[in-house]
Amino acid sequence: MLDKPKGQKFTEQAEAIILEHLSDEHFGVSELANAMHMSRSSLLRKCKKQTGLSASQFIRKIRLEQAMELLQDSDQTVSEVSYQVGFGSASYFIKCFREQYGYPPGEVGKPDLEADKEETSTSFLRKYKWAIMALAILLISGIAYLLKPSSLPSADIVAQKTSLEKSIAVLPFKNESSDSTNLYFVNGLMEASLGNLQKIEDLRVISRTSVEKYRHSDKNIGEIASELGVNYIVEGSGQKVGDQVLLHIQLIDAATDTPIWGQQYTHEVVDIFALQNEVAKKIADAIEAKVTASELEQIDKKPTDNLMAYDYYLQAQEPFNRETVEGMLEAIPLFEKAIEEDPQFALVYADLAIAYYYLDLFKKEKQYTETINNYADKALLHDSKLTESLIAKALYYMHIGDYRLAIPHLEKALEYNPNSSAVVNMLSSIYANALPNTGKYLEYALKGIQLDVAENNITQSYTYLHLSNALVQSGFTDEALLYIDKSLEINPENYYAPYLKAYIRYAKNKDIKQTLNSLKRELRKDTTRLDILQEVAKLHYFQREFDSAYHYYKPFNDIRKSQGLGIYPQEDIKIGYTYEKMGHQEEADHLIASYAEYCENDQSIYQPASMAVLYAYEGKYEEAIEEYEKFSTKNHFMYWMILFMTMDPALGSLKSYPGYDAVIQKIEDRFWENHDRLEETLEEKGLL
């Protein structure tokens, strides 16, 4: 009798154990690992390899398959079945069941189910096309599957409504006044409504920049909602007539293009803040969003008691939101007039700090450091819980290069405004570059793509590039390849996508020759690309083809010196080693000394790994092993370390030194432990 394949044995054993603990809602990944006498990380890797699912997804799949059998073969209610298969919440069970089968559990066995399935599966595929293409890939679109209420039994309508994602976009309001100068006031109403909704954590609210492209669009609600990946649309129109504000606003269910709440308001301008706050609360109530007491406190706050100051603030918003030097210079005098009217207007102080930050952003010699700090401090003084105040102070710390002090302010800002795409993108950028942490980089990149839908194909292409980079750095190569392909499909002229794709393909197939050829093709398109020039040199270096490496390293290094560029200091030891092999010892010594200085000043998690290479080059093998031991305790480092670290010729005889193989294995194990833990965390947060 033939033995079963190992993969089949594993899945059958795991399934049997899950079934034994089916009704235990606390039986999860750790419990399954213990029952199978495996480490948690080993179980996660094995499960992914054999089933294409994470361990938690596999457990959920078994539970749902059993639920389907019970619903088909018994008269138990949906609630009874949910608890019998280990779901502590009936509404969560309904959500998961619908995601797996495309229809709610209440429909199982209904005679009209087959008639609805074609429409159902179409909607289901629209939501889960990425998951189906890439086996449990990222769900970023947020386009929720929704059956028409008329096709559901009344008992399930409520369950479906509570499980529907509360995703919303506030479209630009229309100015109904014949006076075009009132446009800024109507825009201000839209901004205020958006800002209040963004403070509610139970909502996912699309950013202002993402909806701006629909200001003059002739697309219908369904098309807009589909493009933005939301279930609800807010649209409004208004005008200011003397001291009166006339506003019409409605909330639309995107699936049916049906208003589910609407109101016409006629208010005195003096009541404008009460009006803005009421609108946010009414919308939240209409879609049954949970609003906490602290969120309600933030919504109810008035930015100022001075209407003249508020009017100047609104006038400044259009040029300010352009995010150009000219726009900032136009906005600043209006902000200053607002401050003259109300010296305690925190929001204006914050926007002034942000405006001056933009003015200094690309200048080598900074002019406004103290100005930014002073305005940020005044903003915090007058409102320490205002998101913009916290952003302003974070930008000051970023301005002076102290990113560690920026982080707490941004995290606090996200507490008060969980839908702030600006904060999410700033955190993603910091963790990608200034304070490398691949786990947090990926988490914030995933959050950002849910909140910020690109305004055009070029921007969307670079958004996918950014996400692909975050994915591959954490070891999610299949997902990274999917998004880099999407990036190129949308914009084949994307400057960096082919470069990144070459390395993602290497991560999958370990074919260094293919990677080298891909990069050389890109270099032929633009021979001034210093980034690709040094990468081509490095791949030759890893293969110990020092003459070819020197052919590319020399022009790279010459340009770097002639232009006074301090780029790629971490590569100096590779360049120096290559120069040494080619007989240019004096230049090699200079480069090695430069690398040693870089290691001494490096404060990133990679410093021990860099020091290990230097010690190995110097023949200090014991010290090199000690540095690698330090690095083996670090978390969330790039996948590239695993792929290329041991290929460096500068390691020389260290590879045969006692302890080398063991410590390298520790580093690799550490990476995959972090990868598995991150995958589970992101799944729990609904990001992966």
ROVEX-821575 format. One line per field, with one value per residue (C-alpha): residue number from 1; residue in one letter; y, x, z. Coordinates in steps of 0.2 Angstrom, whole numbers, always signed. Each point is the difference from the previous one (the first is absolute). Layout:
BEGIN
k NUM ...
r A ...
v Y ...
u X ...
w Z ...
// end
This chain:
BEGIN
k 1 2 3 4 5 6 7 8 9 10 11 12 13 14 15 16 17 18 19 20 21 22 23 24 25 26 27 28 29 30 31 32 33 34 35 36 37 38 39 40 41 42 43 44 45 46 47 48 49 50 51 52 53 54 55 56 57 58 59 60 61 62 63 64 65 66 67 68 69 70 71 72 73 74 75 76 77 78 79 80 81 82 83 84 85 86 87 88 89 90 91 92 93 94 95 96 97 98 99 100 101 102 103 104 105 106 107 108 109 110 111 112 113 114 115 116 117 118 119 120 121 122 123 124 125 126 127 128 129 130 131 132 133 134 135 136 137 138 139 140 141 142 143 144 145 146 147 148 149 150 151 152 153 154 155 156 157 158 159 160 161 162 163 164 165 166 167 168 169 170 171 172 173 174 175 176 177 178 179 180 181 182 183 184 185 186 187 188 189 190 191 192 193 194 195 196 197 198 199 200 201 202 203 204 205 206 207 208 209 210 211 212 213 214 215 216 217 218 219 220 221 222 223 224 225 226 227 228 229 230 231 232 233 234 235 236 237 238 239 240 241 242 243 244 245 246 247 248 249 250 251 252 253 254 255 256 257 258 259 260 261 262 263 264 265 266 267 268 269 270 271 272 273 274 275 276 277 278 279 280 281 282 283 284 285 286 287 288 289 290 291 292 293 294 295 296 297 298 299 300 301 302 303 304 305 306 307 308 309 310 311 312 313 314 315 316 317 318 319 320 321 322 323 324 325 326 327 328 329 330 331 332 333 334 335 336 337 338 339 340 341 342 343 344 345 346 347 348 349 350 351 352 353 354 355 356 357 358 359 360 361 362 363 364 365 366 367 368 369 370 371 372 373 374 375 376 377 378 379 380 381 382 383 384 385 386 387 388 389 390 391 392 393 394 395 396 397 398 399 400 401 402 403 404 405 406 407 408 409 410 411 412 413 414 415 416 417 418 419 420 421 422 423 424 425 426 427 428 429 430 431 432 433 434 435 436 437 438 439 440 441 442 443 444 445 446 447 448 449 450 451 452 453 454 455 456 457 458 459 460 461 462 463 464 465 466 467 468 469 470 471 472 473 474 475 476 477 478 479 480 481 482 483 484 485 486 487 488 489 490 491 492 493 494 495 496 497 498 499 500 501 502 503 504 505 506 507 508 509 510 511 512 513 514 515 516 517 518 519 520 521 522 523 524 525 526 527 528 529 530 531 532 533 534 535 536 537 538 539 540 541 542 543 544 545 546 547 548 549 550 551 552 553 554 555 556 557 558 559 560 561 562 563 564 565 566 567 568 569 570 571 572 573 574 575 576 577 578 579 580 581 582 583 584 585 586 587 588 589 590 591 592 593 594 595 596 597 598 599 600 601 602 603 604 605 606 607 608 609 610 611 612 613 614 615 616 617 618 619 620 621 622 623 624 625 626 627 628 629 630 631 632 633 634 635 636 637 638 639 640 641 642 643 644 645 646 647 648 649 650 651 652 653 654 655 656 657 658 659 660 661 662 663 664 665 666 667 668 669 670 671 672 673 674 675 676 677 678 679 680 681 682 683 684 685 686 687 688
r M L D K P K G Q K F T E Q A E A I I L E H L S D E H F G V S E L A N A M H M S R S S L L R K C K K Q T G L S A S Q F I R K I R L E Q A M E L L Q D S D Q T V S E V S Y Q V G F G S A S Y F I K C F R E Q Y G Y P P G E V G K P D L E A D K E E T S T S F L R K Y K W A I M A L A I L L I S G I A Y L L K P S S L P S A D I V A Q K T S L E K S I A V L P F K N E S S D S T N L Y F V N G L M E A S L G N L Q K I E D L R V I S R T S V E K Y R H S D K N I G E I A S E L G V N Y I V E G S G Q K V G D Q V L L H I Q L I D A A T D T P I W G Q Q Y T H E V V D I F A L Q N E V A K K I A D A I E A K V T A S E L E Q I D K K P T D N L M A Y D Y Y L Q A Q E P F N R E T V E G M L E A I P L F E K A I E E D P Q F A L V Y A D L A I A Y Y Y L D L F K K E K Q Y T E T I N N Y A D K A L L H D S K L T E S L I A K A L Y Y M H I G D Y R L A I P H L E K A L E Y N P N S S A V V N M L S S I Y A N A L P N T G K Y L E Y A L K G I Q L D V A E N N I T Q S Y T Y L H L S N A L V Q S G F T D E A L L Y I D K S L E I N P E N Y Y A P Y L K A Y I R Y A K N K D I K Q T L N S L K R E L R K D T T R L D I L Q E V A K L H Y F Q R E F D S A Y H Y Y K P F N D I R K S Q G L G I Y P Q E D I K I G Y T Y E K M G H Q E E A D H L I A S Y A E Y C E N D Q S I Y Q P A S M A V L Y A Y E G K Y E E A I E E Y E K F S T K N H F M Y W M I L F M T M D P A L G S L K S Y P G Y D A V I Q K I E D R F W E N H D R L E E T L E E K G L L
v +0 +17 +13 +16 +15 +10 +15 -10 -8 +17 +7 -15 -1 +19 -1 -15 +10 +15 -10 -7 +17 +7 +8 +8 +18 +2 -14 +10 +0 -3 -14 -9 +2 -8 -14 -4 +1 +14 +18 +14 +6 -17 -3 +17 -4 -18 +5 +14 -12 -14 +9 +17 +7 +7 -11 +11 +0 -19 -2 +12 -10 -16 +8 +7 -16 -9 +15 -3 -19 +4 +14 -12 -16 +7 +12 +10 +19 +10 +6 -18 -6 +15 -5 -18 +2 +12 +17 +11 +13 -4 +16 -4 -18 +7 +12 -14 -12 +12 +4 -19 -5 +16 +1 +0 -16 +5 -4 -18 -12 +14 -4 +17 -1 -7 +14 +13 -9 +8 +17 -4 -8 +15 +12 -12 -2 +19 +2 -15 +0 +3 -14 -12 +4 -1 -12 +11 +16 +17 +7 +18 +5 +0 -3 -10 -14 +5 -10 +10 +1 -6 -17 -2 -7 +14 -9 +1 +18 +7 -12 +5 +18 -1 -10 +12 +10 +18 +8 +17 +14 +18 +8 +18 +10 +11 +18 +5 +19 +11 +8 -11 +9 -11 -16 +1 +0 -15 -9 +4 -9 -15 +0 +1 -14 -11 +5 -4 -17 -4 +1 -16 -16 -11 +8 -1 +17 +4 +15 +17 -2 -16 +8 +16 -7 -2 +18 +2 -18 -7 -18 -7 -5 -18 +3 +12 -11 -15 +10 +6 -16 +6 -5 +17 +17 +17 +14 +17 +18 +16 +19 +15 +14 +14 -6 -16 -17 -11 -18 -16 -16 -19 -17 -13 -19 -3 -17 +5 +19 +4 +14 -7 +17 +18 +17 +18 +13 +19 +7 +16 +1 +2 -18 -7 -11 -8 -4 -8 -11 -5 -6 -12 -7 -3 -9 -11 -4 -4 -14 -5 +5 -1 +17 +0 +13 +7 +0 +10 +12 +3 +2 +13 +11 +17 +5 +19 +11 +14 -1 +12 -10 -16 +9 +5 -18 -7 +12 -7 -18 +0 +6 -9 -17 +3 -5 +11 +14 +13 -7 +1 +18 +4 -9 +7 +18 -6 -11 +15 +10 -14 +0 +19 -3 -15 -2 -17 -8 -16 -7 +15 -1 -18 +4 +15 -13 -12 +14 +5 -18 -1 +16 -8 -17 -2 +14 -5 +15 +0 +17 -3 -12 +11 +6 -17 -5 +16 -2 -19 +4 +13 -12 -13 +13 +5 -18 -15 -12 +7 -11 +14 +7 -17 -1 +17 -5 -16 +9 +11 -15 -7 +17 -2 -18 -7 -12 -10 +15 +2 -17 +2 +16 -9 -15 +11 +10 -17 -3 +16 -3 -18 +4 +13 -6 +14 -8 -18 +5 +10 -15 -12 +11 +1 -18 -3 +12 +9 -13 -16 -13 -11 -5 +17 +6 -13 +3 +18 -2 -12 +12 +15 -9 -3 +19 +8 -5 +8 +14 -6 -15 +6 +3 -17 -8 +7 -5 -18 +1 +7 -14 -13 +6 -2 -17 -7 +7 -10 -16 +0 -3 -6 +15 +12 -8 +3 +18 +4 -7 +10 +15 -3 -4 +17 +9 -9 +16 -2 +5 -12 -15 -10 +2 -6 -14 -7 -3 -7 -13 -4 -2 -13 -9 +4 +2 +14 -1 +4 +15 +7 -1 +9 +14 +2 +2 +14 +8 +1 +10 +13 -1 +14 -11 -1 -11 -14 +3 -5 -14 -8 +2 -8 -16 -2 +2 -13 -12 +5 +7 +14 +7 +2 +7 +13 +4 +7 +5 +12 +11 +0 +4 +14 +8 -1 +9 +13 +5 -1 -13 -9 -14 -19 +1 -17 -7 +7 -16 -9 +14 +0 -19 +1 +14 -11 -15 +11 +6 +18 -2 +19 +3 -16 +6 +16 -9 -12 +14 +9 -16 -2 +18 -4 -15 +10 +13 -12 +0 -12 -18 -5 +7 -17 -9 +14 -1 -19 +2 +13 -12 -14 +10 +4 -18 +3 -15 -1 +18 -3 -15 +11 +13 -13 -6 +17 +2 -17 +8 +14 +1 +4 +2 -1 -17 +6 -4 -18 -1 +8 +1 -16 +4 +14 -4 +11 -13 -11 -13 +5 -13 -14 +7 -9 +7 +8 -12 +0 +19 +1 -13 +11 +15 -9 -8 +17 +7 -13 +1 +18 -3 -13 +11 +15 -10 -5 +18 +7 -13 +4 +18 -3 +6 -16
u +0 +7 +3 -9 +10 +7 -11 -16 +5 +3 -16 -10 +8 -3 -18 -3 +7 -11 -15 +3 +0 -13 -11 +14 +1 +17 +8 +11 +17 +11 -12 +1 +19 +1 -11 +10 +17 +6 +6 -12 +12 +2 -19 -3 +13 -6 -18 +4 +10 -12 -17 +4 -9 +7 -3 -15 -8 +2 -9 -14 -2 -3 -12 -10 +0 -8 -12 -6 -3 -10 -10 -4 -4 -8 -14 +12 +0 +14 +4 +1 +11 +12 +3 +1 +14 +10 -5 -3 -10 -14 +2 +19 -5 -12 +13 +13 -13 -5 +18 +3 -16 -6 -17 -5 -3 -19 -2 +7 -14 -11 -8 +4 +18 +6 -9 +10 +16 +6 -3 +8 +15 +3 +0 +11 +13 +0 +5 +12 +8 +17 -2 -5 +14 +14 -7 -5 +8 -3 -18 +3 -15 -13 -14 -12 -11 -18 -16 -16 -10 -16 +9 +4 -11 -4 +10 +16 -2 +6 +15 +5 -1 +11 +13 +1 +16 -4 +11 -5 +6 -6 -1 +4 -15 -8 -1 -18 +3 +2 +14 +16 +9 -11 +9 +13 -14 -9 +16 +3 -17 +6 +17 -8 -12 +14 +11 -13 -3 +18 +1 -12 +11 -15 +0 +12 +0 +8 +12 -4 +13 -8 -17 +5 +1 -19 -3 -6 -2 -15 +2 -15 +1 +3 +15 +7 -3 +8 +16 +2 -4 -14 -18 -7 +1 -3 -5 -5 -4 -1 +1 +3 -13 +4 +0 -9 +7 -10 +5 -7 +10 -4 +8 -2 +1 +12 -6 -18 +4 -14 +1 -2 +1 -2 -3 -2 +6 -2 +11 +7 +19 +3 -7 +12 +10 -16 -6 +17 +0 -19 +3 +15 -11 -15 +11 +8 -17 -7 +13 +0 +18 +6 +6 +9 -1 +17 -4 -16 +10 +12 -15 -9 +15 -1 +16 -3 -13 +5 -9 +11 +15 -8 -4 +18 +5 -12 +6 +18 -5 +0 +17 +7 -7 +9 +16 +11 +12 -11 -16 +9 +5 -18 -7 +12 -6 -18 +4 +9 -16 -10 +13 -2 -19 +2 +17 -5 -5 +10 -4 +7 +16 +2 -3 +13 +13 -5 +1 +18 +5 -4 +9 +16 -3 +13 +12 +17 +1 -15 -7 -16 +5 -5 -15 -7 +4 -8 -16 -1 +2 -14 -11 +3 -2 -18 -5 +11 -12 -2 +7 +8 +8 +9 +4 +8 +11 +5 +5 +11 +9 +1 +7 +15 +2 -6 -12 -1 -8 -12 -7 -10 -8 -6 -6 -10 -7 -6 -9 -10 -2 +1 -4 +14 +8 +13 +6 -1 +11 +12 +2 +3 +13 +9 +1 +5 +15 +4 -3 +0 -14 -7 -15 -6 +4 -11 -14 -1 +2 -15 -10 +5 -6 -18 -1 +8 -6 +11 -6 +7 +9 +18 -3 -9 +14 +13 -12 +0 +19 +1 -11 +10 +16 -7 -7 +16 +11 -11 +2 -17 +7 -16 -10 +14 +1 -18 +0 +16 -9 -15 +12 +7 -17 -7 +16 +13 +11 +2 +18 +3 -12 +11 +15 -10 -8 +17 +4 -17 +2 +17 -8 -11 +12 +17 +6 +14 +4 -18 +0 +16 -6 -17 +10 +12 -15 -6 +17 +1 -16 +8 +19 -1 -9 +12 -12 +1 +18 +5 -12 +7 +17 -5 -8 +17 +9 -11 +5 +19 +1 +10 +6 -18 -5 +14 -6 -16 +6 +13 -12 -12 +14 +7 -17 -3 +16 -1 -18 +4 -14 -1 -11 +2 +13 -5 +8 +17 +7 -5 +7 +16 +2 -2 +13 +12 -3 +4 +16 -6 +5 +1 -18 -5 +7 -10 -16 +2 +4 -16 -10 +7 -5 -18 -1 +5 -13 -14 -14 -12 -3 +12 +15 +6 -1 +10 +13 +1 +5 +13 +8 -1 +10 +13 +2 -8 -12 -4 -6 -10 -9 -4 -8 -10 -6 -6 -9 -9 -10 -6 -18 -8 +16 -1 -2 +15 +11 -5 +2 +17 +9 +10 +5 +12 +18 +6 -5 +14 +6 -13 -12 +11 +2 -9 -17 -3 -12 -10 -1 -5 -14 -6 -1 -10 -12 -2 -6 -13 -6 -3 -8 -12 -5 -2 -11 -12 +0 -5 -13 -8 +0 -9 +15 +7
w +0 -5 +14 -2 -5 +14 -3 +0 +16 +8 -5 +5 +17 +2 -5 +12 +14 -4 -1 +17 +7 -12 +14 +9 -6 +9 -10 -12 -8 +16 +6 -17 +0 +17 -4 -16 +11 -11 +3 -5 -14 -7 +0 -9 -13 -3 -1 -13 -10 +0 -1 -7 +16 +16 +15 +7 -17 -1 +17 -5 -17 +9 +13 -15 -10 +16 +2 -18 +3 +16 -9 -14 +11 +16 +5 +11 -1 -6 +17 +7 -14 +2 +18 -4 -12 +12 -5 +16 -10 -12 -10 -3 -5 -13 -7 -2 -7 -13 -5 -2 -9 -8 +9 +19 +10 +1 -19 +2 -6 -7 -16 -9 +5 -17 -9 +10 -1 -17 +6 +17 -7 -11 +14 +11 -14 -2 +18 +1 -17 +8 +13 -13 -12 +14 +13 +15 -7 +7 +0 -3 -11 +14 -13 +11 -7 +3 -4 -3 +16 -8 -3 +18 +14 +12 +14 -10 -6 +17 +0 -17 +4 +15 -9 -15 +0 +5 -14 -6 -12 +2 -18 -3 +4 -14 +1 -5 +2 -15 +10 -4 +14 +12 -6 +14 +12 -7 -1 +18 +4 -9 +8 +17 -3 -6 +15 +12 -7 -1 +19 +2 +0 -4 -17 -15 -8 -17 +0 -7 -14 -6 -2 -8 -17 +0 +3 -19 -4 -9 +7 +10 +18 -3 -11 +12 +15 -10 -4 +17 +8 +12 +5 +3 -8 +7 -12 +3 -6 +8 -1 +11 -2 +12 +17 -5 -4 -11 -1 -7 +4 -2 +4 -14 +0 -14 -4 -4 -4 +13 +13 +18 +8 -6 +7 -5 +12 +1 +13 +6 -4 +19 +2 -13 +12 +7 -17 -5 +16 -2 -18 +6 +14 -12 -12 +13 +7 -17 -3 +18 +3 +18 +6 +17 +13 -4 -19 +4 +10 -15 -12 +11 +2 -9 -9 +5 +7 -13 -16 -9 +5 -7 -16 -3 +5 -13 -14 +4 -3 -19 -3 +16 -7 -17 +10 -11 +5 -8 +8 +17 -3 -4 +15 +13 +0 +2 +15 +8 -2 +8 +15 +2 +2 +12 +8 +7 -17 +2 -17 -9 +10 -5 -19 +2 +6 -14 -13 +6 +0 -18 -4 +7 -6 -14 +5 +6 +11 +11 +4 +10 +13 +15 -8 -3 +18 +7 -10 +5 +18 +0 -9 +13 +14 -6 -5 +5 -7 -17 -14 -9 +15 +3 -19 +1 +15 -9 -15 +10 +7 -18 -6 +12 -3 +17 -7 +17 +8 -15 +2 +17 -7 -16 +10 +11 -15 -7 +17 -2 -19 -5 -18 -3 -16 +2 +17 -6 -15 +10 +12 -15 -7 +17 +2 -18 +1 +15 +14 -10 +6 -14 +11 +4 -18 -7 +13 -4 -19 +1 +11 -12 -16 +9 +3 -14 -18 -13 -10 -17 -7 +2 +19 +1 -8 +13 +14 -6 -1 +18 +6 -10 +7 +18 -3 -7 +14 +12 -11 -8 -17 -9 +5 -4 -18 -2 +5 -10 -15 +3 +2 -18 -7 +5 -5 -10 +1 +19 +3 +14 -2 -12 +12 +15 -11 -4 +18 +4 -13 +8 +16 -8 -11 +6 -18 +2 -19 -4 +12 -6 -18 +5 +9 -15 -12 +12 +0 -19 +0 +11 +3 +13 +13 +14 +10 -13 -4 +17 +1 -16 +7 +16 -9 -9 +17 +8 -14 +3 -17 +6 -17 -5 +17 -2 -18 +9 +17 -7 -10 +15 +12 -11 -2 +18 +4 -13 +5 +19 +2 +16 -7 +4 +14 +5 -17 +3 +6 -15 -12 +11 -1 -19 -2 +11 -11 -15 +7 +5 +19 +4 -6 +8 +17 -1 -4 +14 +12 -6 +3 +18 +4 -7 +12 +14 -3 -5 +12 -9 +4 -14 +9 +7 -17 -8 +14 -2 -18 +4 +14 -12 -13 +13 +6 +17 -1 +18 +0 -16 +7 +16 -12 -9 +17 +4 -17 +2 +14 -11 -6 -17 -11 -19 -9 -11 +15 +0 -19 -2 +17 -2 -18 +4 -5 +14 +13 -6 +12 +13 -9 +7 +17 +15 +3 -17 -6 +16 +1 -18 +3 +16 -11 -13 +13 +8 -17 -3 +18 -3 -16 +7 +15 -12 -12 +15 +7 -17 -3 +17 -4 -17 -10 -7
// end
